[in-house]
């Protein structure tokens, strides 16, 4: 519904209702000790007990475990065999401190290896 479609009397009635609802909201906020200005600045009454911080209190735990999907059965299967070879470690000497250490062969890159303590 557009404002152009309404008569002058209907528009006045809408404005009156809107002003009444705003007055009710302001009255409710003032009763709580909260005032909101036209600039949207919130002013709270610090003397009332409602604006103080209060600790959070937990209630009784009412959650119960009912399980999940009891109608679904896991089929019997035979797991596949592991065909991956074991990792191969290589002994290296740190070119900074001279300490001997082991490292996985696939991680070696370059000639000058550093041990973990010299890296950082």
Secondary structure as UniProt FT lines:
FT   HELIX           3..5
FT   HELIX           8..31
FT   TURN            32..33
FT   STRAND          34..36
FT   TURN            38..39
FT   STRAND          42..44
FT   TURN            46..47
FT   HELIX           49..51
FT   TURN            70..71
FT   STRAND          89..93
FT   TURN            95..97
FT   STRAND          100..104
FT   HELIX           105..107
FT   HELIX           116..119
//
